[in-house]
Amino acid sequence: MVHQCSLDAALEALAGQGLVLSKEQKVILECSLPCKQTEAGVQRLSLWGKLITRSAKDYLIAEGSSDQFVAAAGLFPLSRYYFSQDGMQWSDLDPVNADVTARASLLTSQLTGDPSNLYLLPEKMQEEGEAPAAPQKRKKITELQRISAMIQGISTLTALVPKGSQLLDAKNTVKTNKLFAGVQYPEKLESYLHAKDGPDGANAAEDVRNTWAIQRDPTKQQTICRSLMYPGYTFFYDERQPAWGDLYVGTGLRNNDLIFML
């Protein structure tokens, strides 16, 4: 996720949304994330969020990134992700291809909390009148593959940045706009862009109607955007700095009932 503030500041801004970490967890992350950043050789490493499991052995996710440049297919290189279940030891998450992502989307159960768990995919349903298929072994994916697919889906459809907060340099590299003075209408979805699309990409108002809930607190001069497509993703924007950040805390499952709620 994209942060333009410290982890403490992001957690403080999002505490009212139920996104909290214990004091012990924050201390551990403040020590472990810089160490992992050095080990991984990335320019930035920040807390992406937490995936909640049915066993309470939740996964903390960190996102590492370096300079990105814009190409026809979007931003490159892609971010790298790491997971931890104690906040101290971080392991790499390998990216997954489109085939694995499609398989993962068939699963609707909550994560188990066991990184070695294997999921049996649902058997393919046959069309009426179709000849029975030859017996085949049911395909499987691992829990870590499923986590990678979840992160990819969530980040693609949610991660926001304020409009004007980034720019392209002469090499088509995405940089933070040091002259950014804030957005003019913080209470409007048009003021927030999808990070994956670069500085000239689509804004949140162009998404499917009612997939976002936005609320501005004029007293705190702060705006909160919550995804209804992926409940648990929350973005905040503070007009006073300006500063912004986001976190995801949830099961990783997409709200496929949203279409019936519109």
Secondary structure as the mmCIF struct_conf table of DSSP 4:
data_model
#
loop_
_struct_conf.conf_type_id
_struct_conf.id
_struct_conf.beg_label_comp_id
_struct_conf.beg_label_asym_id
_struct_conf.beg_label_seq_id
_struct_conf.end_label_comp_id
_struct_conf.end_label_asym_id
_struct_conf.end_label_seq_id
BEND BEND1 GLN A 4 CYS A 5
HELX_RH_AL_P HELX_RH_AL_P1 LEU A 7 LEU A 14
HELX_RH_3T_P HELX_RH_3T_P1 ALA A 15 GLN A 17
TURN_TY1_P TURN_TY1_P1 GLY A 18 GLY A 18
HELX_RH_AL_P HELX_RH_AL_P2 LYS A 23 ALA A 40
TURN_TY1_P TURN_TY1_P2 GLY A 41 GLY A 41
BEND BEND2 GLN A 43 GLN A 43
STRN STRN1 ARG A 44 LEU A 51
TURN_TY1_P TURN_TY1_P3 ARG A 54 SER A 55
BEND BEND3 ALA A 56 ALA A 56
STRN STRN2 TYR A 59 SER A 65
STRN STRN3 GLN A 68 ALA A 71
TURN_TY1_P TURN_TY1_P4 ALA A 72 ALA A 73
STRN STRN4 GLY A 74 PHE A 76
BEND BEND4 PRO A 77 PRO A 77
HELX_LH_PP_P HELX_LH_PP_P1 LEU A 78 SER A 79
STRN STRN5 ARG A 80 SER A 84
BEND BEND5 GLN A 85 MET A 88
STRN STRN6 SER A 91 LEU A 93
HELX_RH_AL_P HELX_RH_AL_P3 ALA A 98 ALA A 104
TURN_TY1_P TURN_TY1_P5 SER A 105 LEU A 106
BEND BEND6 SER A 109 SER A 109
HELX_LH_PP_P HELX_LH_PP_P2 GLN A 110 LEU A 111
BEND BEND7 GLY A 113 GLY A 113
TURN_TY1_P TURN_TY1_P6 PRO A 115 SER A 116
STRN STRN7 LEU A 118 LEU A 120
HELX_LH_PP_P HELX_LH_PP_P3 LEU A 121 GLU A 127
TURN_TY1_P TURN_TY1_P7 GLU A 128 GLY A 129
HELX_LH_PP_P HELX_LH_PP_P4 GLU A 130 PRO A 135
HELX_LH_PP_P HELX_LH_PP_P5 LYS A 137 LYS A 139
STRN STRN8 LYS A 140 THR A 142
HELX_RH_AL_P HELX_RH_AL_P4 GLU A 143 LEU A 157
BEND BEND8 THR A 158 THR A 158
STRN STRN9 LEU A 160 PRO A 162
TURN_TY1_P TURN_TY1_P8 LYS A 163 GLY A 164
BEND BEND9 SER A 165 SER A 165
STRN STRN10 GLN A 166 LEU A 168
TURN_TY1_P TURN_TY1_P9 ALA A 170 LYS A 171
BEND BEND10 ASN A 172 ASN A 172
STRN STRN11 THR A 173 THR A 176
TURN_TY1_P TURN_TY1_P10 LYS A 178 LEU A 179
BEND BEND11 GLN A 184 GLN A 184
TURN_TY1_P TURN_TY1_P11 PRO A 186 GLU A 187
BEND BEND12 LYS A 188 LYS A 188
HELX_RH_3T_P HELX_RH_3T_P2 LEU A 189 SER A 191
STRN STRN12 TYR A 192 HIS A 194
HELX_RH_3T_P HELX_RH_3T_P3 ALA A 195 ASP A 197
TURN_TY1_P TURN_TY1_P12 PRO A 199 ASP A 200
BEND BEND13 GLY A 201 GLY A 201
STRN STRN13 ASN A 203 ASN A 203
HELX_RH_3T_P HELX_RH_3T_P4 ALA A 204 GLU A 206
BEND BEND14 ASP A 207 VAL A 208
TURN_TY1_P TURN_TY1_P13 ARG A 209 ASN A 210
BEND BEND15 THR A 211 THR A 211
STRN STRN14 TRP A 212 ASP A 217
TURN_TY1_P TURN_TY1_P14 PRO A 218 GLN A 221
STRN STRN15 GLN A 222 SER A 227
BEND BEND16 LEU A 228 TYR A 230
TURN_TY1_P TURN_TY1_P15 PRO A 231 GLY A 232
STRN STRN16 TYR A 233 ASP A 238
TURN_TY1_P TURN_TY1_P16 GLU A 239 PRO A 242
STRN STRN17 ALA A 243 GLY A 250
BEND BEND17 GLY A 252 GLY A 252
TURN_TY1_P TURN_TY1_P17 ASN A 256 ASP A 257
HELX_RH_AL_P HELX_RH_AL_P5 LEU A 258 MET A 261
#
